[in-house]
Amino acid sequence: MQILEASFKSPGGCVRSHSEKIDRELGFKIDQIEENLRREAIELDPEGSVNSWGKRMHEAQSWIGLCPQTLLTPYDELDRMCDLINLPHGAHVVDLGAAYGRMGIVLNQRYPDAHFTGIEIVQERVEEGNRIYVEQGCQNARLIHHDMFAGNFQLPLADCYLIYDYGALDHIRWTMGQLENLAKVHRFQLIARGETIRSLIQYAHPWLSDVGDTKHEKNFSVYANYVSNPS
Ligand SMILES: C[S@@+](CC[C@H](N)C(=O)[O-])C[C@H]1O[C@@H](n2cnc3c(N)ncnc32)[C@H](O)[C@@H]1O
């Protein structure tokens, strides 16, 4: 990756402004793309809002109209996540609902031998993230355009998953059900960001929340599951 002037760790102050600065340095055109999506949504549904535009355009909560710095996890936090996870050599990290795939950029610096896959339903975000990966030489990172609720979606096998409240409760519940099944045969870590997923794990997924190796930070938690015969 090209040398960035700014570090992913925020020097203090506003972490969102810090992330905006890094996006600019990397060459991301996130504001422009999100504004174009918002305008398209208004044309389709002038009375709509961030609660309805995503469903209208992508049949999922794609958060069209949301401020980009709320949509995305700040680099400072992604960097802190990398401090807390414990990845084996050549690990695979998957972001379920990845947007522009910022985690792929951070991982490239923090764990250069790790592979990153981001699943995202909005084509424009996928194309932009992959463009930046190519420009920055992040050869181990890729974004895939897919709906996680499509009948043909298969959860990729990974050493670590990242989920930041990507949709409505029933959608997140569905993904947690898939992870629960996988956890019976495969060991992984899960980084959960946002209130919805963290409450869901606390109240409905004791197999993950009660294992005693959880690390809680202000906005996210890192969980690890245990299986006797991991794949
Ligand atoms: C809150 S953003 C999080 C982005 C990224 N994980 C991060 O932490 O910066 C959630 C993303 O999930 C995507 N998403 C929502 N429903 C989806 C689905 N059914 N399939 C794939 N992606 C989805 C949205 O379009 C959005 O870009």
The ligand as an ORCA input file, in Angstrom:
! r2SCAN-3c Opt
* xyz 0 1
  C     -23.630      0.077      8.498
  S     -22.829     -0.319      6.977
  C     -21.308     -0.983      7.599
  C     -20.150     -0.905      6.651
  C     -18.863     -1.566      7.117
  N     -19.086     -2.900      7.624
  C     -18.179     -0.740      8.180
  O     -18.149     -1.198      9.341
  O     -17.670      0.329      7.870
  C     -23.764     -1.759      6.481
  C     -23.637     -2.134      4.995
  O     -24.344     -3.376      4.820
  C     -24.938     -3.365      3.547
  N     -26.069     -4.325      3.504
  C     -27.289     -4.213      4.083
  N     -28.061     -5.273      3.784
  C     -27.298     -6.100      3.003
  C     -27.539     -7.360      2.381
  N     -28.706     -7.967      2.478
  N     -26.539     -7.922      1.678
  C     -25.332     -7.316      1.556
  N     -25.047     -6.106      2.112
  C     -26.019     -5.504      2.839
  C     -25.402     -1.921      3.381
  O     -25.613     -1.607      2.020
  C     -24.250     -1.140      4.041
  O     -23.311     -0.721      3.076
*
